[in-house]
Amino acid sequence: MKDMQGKTHDPEQLREISQEVRTLVIRSLTAAGSGHLGGSLGLADVFTHLYFSRMNHWPENPANPHRDRLILSIGHVAPVLYATLARAGYFPEEELLTLRQLGSRLQGHPGKDHGLPGIEISSGSLGQGLSVSVGLALSAKIDKQPWRVYCIHGDGELQEGSVWEALMSASHHHLDNITLIIDCNGVQIDGPTQAVMAIEPLRAKLEAFGWHVEECDGNDHHSIQDSFRKMDGSPAGKPKVLLARTRMGAGVAEIENDYRWHGAVPAREQSDSFIKQVNESHLP
């Protein structure tokens, strides 16, 4: 069984796609009038790399049993998941403009029962995604299936104790078919993550829990690509984690790293300016 057609490993092509994803995010959130912009823009490059360069998936057959599973634990950044799925061909891009509307398949947090293709888990209750991923990865091992599990968490989300139980479990069961990606943007809804509840030094903690750790600039496709290549050569039997150092609001200079944009959206008169900045940005 072949993987998704049309994959690219060209960082410039991936950069162009991530700009398109950011534009779709801004348009959908402006139409909705509410939602989470900062984290969605910050993660656009990671999502682009996963869906257009790395994961095996089939937009024309979303339930293909051979697909890799993407578990979005930080459900409030649903806009970037929706935008990426639409750009990949799971559903028409025009549907993004129904975000958060009554009866829409695109609600503020992903819901598996809303009928939107490509959604693996209903999420929004923080701290749950890695536990689900451990269960999926363990079942794949038992059934001798080759598909992989990719799980995306926020750094502030690591303040939830259940995450650390799942970290121990994955290592104990030698689940090298899990890749955890942590969005390390250093801010959360109440301010800087280290001020709210310090979680660093993350690398040392994760290595002590038995994980293979790589770090990258999460807004640089060259850096993301290099880190995944290193993880591909990591020791067998170890789960993998990528610390993606992103900038909240990446691509729109005036909101980057400003925690007040965690759950804010642009006014309609700001939207065109934000999109212009994204298209003119020099993100690598």
PyMOL commands that set and color helices and strands:
alter all, ss='L'
color gray80, all
select helices_A, chain A and resi 11-32+38-42+44-54+75-88+93-98+112-114+129-142+156-159+161-172+193-197+202-208+221-232+253-255+259-261+268-280
alter helices_A, ss='H'
color red, helices_A
select strands_A, chain A and resi 69-72+149-154+178-183+187-188+191-192+212-217+240-245
alter strands_A, ss='S'
color yellow, strands_A
deselect
rebuild
show_as cartoon
